[in-house]
Amino acid sequence: MNAPTPARAVTQEACGGQPRGSGNNPKWARIVNPVLNQSPVIRRKDAERLVTQKRALWVSTDQLRLNLVHEGNQREAAGAAAGYEWPSGKVVTVRELLNIGVVRPEKAITGAPALVARVPRKT
């Protein structure tokens, strides 16, 4: 009943454990100028599809740059920016403007639509 122990199987080297888009994982690619409000890391298969459609170019082995002149990329960029644009003719109160977080307020106020001159007083 004493049988010799079987030889241990050789472990395979897996690709797991590498973060996506880090350059070490060959299954993912990073977009350097994304137009969507999503992660800039996409599957390599999707990246190659974008390159064959002439919507992107390879910058390095794991990074690609989108062609912003392509109408498909322009359509996606317009769809992503749709919720962030000011409606034409909308009057914004100062109170609403104060709730918007901005890095450069002097630029935000010059690009904002007409402001209401008065702020409602608390009673």
N, C-alpha and C positions, 0 to 999 in steps of 0.2 A: 504494500500500500504506500510505500514511500517512493513517490515519483519525483524526478528532478523538477525544479522550478522552471517554468517556461521563460524564455528570453523576453525581456521587456521590449515592447514595441517602440519604434523610433518615433519621437514626437515630430509633428509637422510644424513648420514655421508659418504662423498665421499672420495676417495683416491687422488683426484686431488690436485694440488698445491705442491706436493712433488717432488723434483728433482729426475731424473732417477739415479739409482745406488747409492743413498745416504744411503741406509740401511733402510730407512723408507718406501720406496715404494716397496710393495711385488711383483709387476709385472715385475721388472727389476733385473738384476744381473750384477755384475762387474767382468771382467776377470783381474786377477792380473798380468798375463804375456801374453799380447796379441801378436799375431804374425802378424796381419794385420795392415795396416796404417790407421785404422779407430778408431772410438770411442770404448773404451773397455767396454762399457755398452751395454748389449744385453737383449732381452726379456727373461723372466724366462722359457718360453716354449722352446726356442732355447737352453738355458743352460741345461735344463733337457734332451733334445735330445742329446747334446754333452756328457753328463754323461752316458746315456744309451748306446751310441756308444763307450764308454771307451776312448773318446778323451779328457776328462776333469774329474777332481775330485772336490768335494765341499770342500772349505777351511773353510768357515763359512756359515751362513744361506743365505747370499746375495753375496758371492764371490766364484769364482771357479778358479782353476789353470789348464791350458791346459797341456796335456801330450805331451811333445815335441818329444817323441820317436815315436808317432803314425804317420804313413805315410801320412795321410790326413793333419795333422798339418804341417808336413815338406813340403808338396807340397804347402800349402798356404803361408808358410814363404818364400819359394823360389820364389814364384810369386810376393810377396810383395817387395822382395829385388832385383828383376830383373833390375829395372831401376837405381839402385844405385851402381852397381858393375862396376869396371874398365874393359873395354874390354882387352883381352889379347894382348900384343904387342903394345898397343896404347902409343904413345909418347905425353906427356903433356907438354905444354910450361909453363914457369914460370908465364906468364900473366894469363893463364887459372887457374893455381893453386892458384893464389892470389884472384880469384873470388869465391873460395869455402870458405864458413864460417866454421871454425872449432874451437873447444874448446881447444884442445891440439894440436897445430901445429907440435910439435916435433914428435908426434905419426903419424900424417897424412903424413908427408914427408917421414918417413921411410916406410910406407905402400904404398906409391904412386909408380906408374911405373916410368920408366926412364925419367929423365927431359932433356929438351933441354938445352945445355950449354949457348947458347946466347939468349938474349932478343932483339927483333927487336927495333931499335932506331927510335925515332920520327925525321922526317926530316922537 
